[in-house]
Amino acid sequence: MSRAPASHGRTGRPPLTSRAQILVAARRLIDQDGWEKLTIRRLAAEAGIGATTLYHHIRNKEDLLLLLLNQHIEQIERPRLPGDPRERILTAATAMHDALAAWPWAAEVLSADGFVGLLDESAMWMVEAIAAGAADHGCTPEQTVDLFRSIWYYTVGEVLVRAHSARRRDEGRPFAYRDDLDPAQVPHLAAIGVRWAELAARDIYPRGLRTFVDGLLAQAGPRGTG
């Protein structure tokens, strides 16, 4: 008597055969275990198909992550962009921050210069809005790139530190704060002591962003080139 073919992947559910379905499965795995643990093999098992079949839809893990990123950005509701250049920059940067905070792993994937070239044009609207605001304010191309990179570094740093701190708390291993510092050696840190955790937990991103953007725009124009 011949044996029935062995089943692969999930049981009780039909295999996922469309790219859209596969992206949903990939996002589910990322939300569950983090993007670092996502592999083509795990995704194929979750989708109920073989890895060879999966490669008909995606080339590799990097391609998968970029597809997910573009999809994530395209699904974000676009805020109304103000006419004032400064306010436009602030609005777009805040939208960028909120998008990353909702899905922090994206910040890790994009934590390298040149990531803009990996995105679909339809997913570049936040970057375009910041660049347009800078240009309308009078920034040179060099200053526009510097402004965006500065905002990006600030935003990614904020998102990743918050995400990693939350993860450590969820895992039951939060960072310890010293209450035994010697005032003779580090008087200011000793005065803050364990209050550092309380003070660091405050959300000062909007205030910091405004201050940051104002300082960068103050250098706009040919005289600020350098």
C-alpha positions in Angstrom: 0.0 0.0 0.0 1.4 3.3 -1.0 1.9 6.0 1.6 0.3 9.4 1.5 2.8 12.1 0.7 4.2 13.8 3.8 2.8 17.2 4.7 5.0 20.2 5.0 4.6 23.4 7.0 1.3 24.2 8.7 -1.5 21.7 9.0 -5.2 22.3 8.7 -4.9 25.4 6.6 -4.4 25.8 2.9 -1.0 27.0 1.7 -0.4 30.7 1.1 0.2 31.2 -2.6 0.0 34.9 -3.2 2.7 37.5 -2.4 0.2 39.5 -0.3 -0.6 36.4 1.8 3.1 35.7 2.2 3.8 39.2 3.4 1.1 38.9 6.0 2.6 35.7 7.2 6.1 37.3 7.3 4.8 40.2 9.3 3.1 37.9 11.7 6.4 36.1 12.4 8.3 39.4 12.8 5.8 40.7 15.3 6.0 37.5 17.2 9.7 36.8 17.3 11.5 39.8 15.7 12.9 40.3 12.2 16.3 38.8 13.1 14.8 35.4 13.6 12.8 35.5 10.3 14.3 33.0 7.8 13.1 31.8 4.4 12.7 28.3 5.9 10.5 29.5 8.8 8.4 31.6 6.5 7.9 28.7 4.1 6.8 26.5 7.0 4.4 29.2 8.1 3.0 29.6 4.6 2.6 25.9 4.2 4.8 25.8 1.0 8.3 24.7 0.1 11.2 27.1 0.1 11.6 26.6 -3.6 8.0 27.7 -4.2 8.5 30.7 -1.9 11.4 31.9 -4.1 8.9 32.3 -6.9 7.5 35.3 -4.9 10.7 36.7 -3.3 14.3 36.6 -4.2 15.8 36.5 -0.7 15.4 37.8 2.9 16.5 41.3 2.0 14.0 41.5 -0.9 11.3 40.3 1.6 12.1 42.9 4.1 12.1 45.7 1.5 8.7 44.5 0.3 7.4 44.6 3.8 8.8 48.1 4.4 7.3 49.5 1.3 4.0 47.9 2.1 4.1 49.3 5.7 4.9 52.8 4.6 2.3 52.8 1.8 -0.4 51.8 4.3 0.3 54.8 6.6 -2.3 57.5 6.5 -0.6 60.6 5.1 -1.1 63.8 7.2 -1.9 67.0 5.6 1.4 68.7 4.9 1.5 72.4 5.9 2.6 75.1 3.4 5.1 76.5 5.8 8.5 74.8 5.1 9.4 74.4 8.8 6.0 73.0 9.8 6.1 70.7 6.8 9.5 69.3 7.9 8.2 68.8 11.4 5.0 67.1 10.3 6.8 64.7 7.9 9.5 63.9 10.5 6.8 63.2 13.1 5.0 60.9 10.7 8.3 59.1 10.1 8.9 58.7 13.8 5.4 57.4 14.5 5.7 54.9 11.6 9.0 53.5 13.0 7.8 53.5 16.6 4.8 51.3 15.4 7.2 48.8 13.8 10.7 49.4 15.4 12.4 46.6 13.5 12.1 48.8 10.3 14.4 51.3 12.0 17.1 48.6 12.4 16.7 47.4 8.8 17.1 51.0 7.5 19.9 52.1 9.9 22.3 52.8 7.1 22.9 55.7 4.7 21.5 55.2 1.3 18.3 53.4 2.3 16.2 55.8 0.4 17.4 54.2 -2.8 15.9 50.9 -1.7 12.3 52.2 -1.3 9.6 52.5 -3.9 8.9 56.0 -5.1 5.4 55.8 -3.5 7.1 55.1 -0.2 9.4 58.1 -0.3 6.8 60.7 0.5 8.1 61.5 4.0 11.7 61.9 2.8 10.4 64.0 -0.2 8.4 66.3 2.2 11.4 66.9 4.4 13.6 67.6 1.3 11.0 69.9 -0.2 10.6 71.8 3.1 14.3 72.3 3.3 14.6 73.5 -0.3 11.7 75.9 0.1 13.3 77.3 3.2 16.4 78.1 1.2 18.7 75.1 1.9 21.3 74.1 -0.6 21.3 70.4 -1.8 24.1 69.8 0.6 22.2 71.3 3.5 19.1 69.4 2.6 20.9 66.1 2.8 22.6 67.1 6.0 19.2 68.2 7.5 17.5 64.9 6.6 20.4 62.8 7.8 20.5 64.7 11.1 16.7 64.2 11.6 17.0 60.6 10.6 19.8 59.8 13.0 17.9 61.5 15.8 14.7 59.7 15.0 16.2 56.2 14.6 18.2 56.6 17.8 15.1 57.6 19.7 13.0 54.7 18.3 15.7 52.0 18.8 16.6 53.0 22.3 12.9 53.1 23.3 12.3 49.7 21.7 15.3 48.0 23.2 14.5 49.4 26.6 11.0 48.2 26.4 12.2 44.8 25.3 14.5 44.5 28.2 11.7 45.4 30.6 9.4 42.8 29.0 12.1 40.2 29.4 12.5 41.1 33.1 16.0 42.5 32.8 15.7 46.3 32.8 18.7 48.4 33.0 19.9 49.1 36.5 20.5 52.7 37.7 23.2 53.5 40.3 22.2 54.8 43.7 25.7 54.6 45.2 27.7 57.0 43.0 30.4 59.0 44.8 29.5 62.8 44.7 33.2 63.6 44.9 33.8 61.8 41.5 30.6 62.4 39.6 28.6 65.0 41.5 25.9 65.7 38.9 25.2 62.1 38.2 25.1 61.3 41.9 22.5 64.1 42.4 20.3 62.5 39.7 20.9 58.9 40.9 18.0 56.5 40.2 15.8 59.3 39.0 17.6 58.9 35.7 15.1 56.1 34.8 12.1 58.3 35.5 13.5 61.3 33.7 14.7 59.3 30.7 11.2 57.8 30.3 9.6 61.1 29.4 8.7 61.7 25.7 10.7 64.7 24.6 11.0 63.8 21.0 8.7 66.5 19.7 10.4 69.2 21.7 13.9 67.9 20.6 12.8 67.7 17.0 11.6 71.3 16.9 14.9 72.5 18.5 16.9 70.4 16.2 15.1 71.6 13.0 15.3 75.2 14.1 19.1 75.0 14.6 19.6 73.2 11.2 17.4 75.7 9.3 19.2 78.6 10.9 22.2 77.6 8.8 20.2 77.5 5.5 21.5 79.4 2.4 24.8 79.8 0.7 26.4 81.4 3.8 25.7 78.3 5.9 27.3 76.0 3.4 30.2 74.1 4.9 
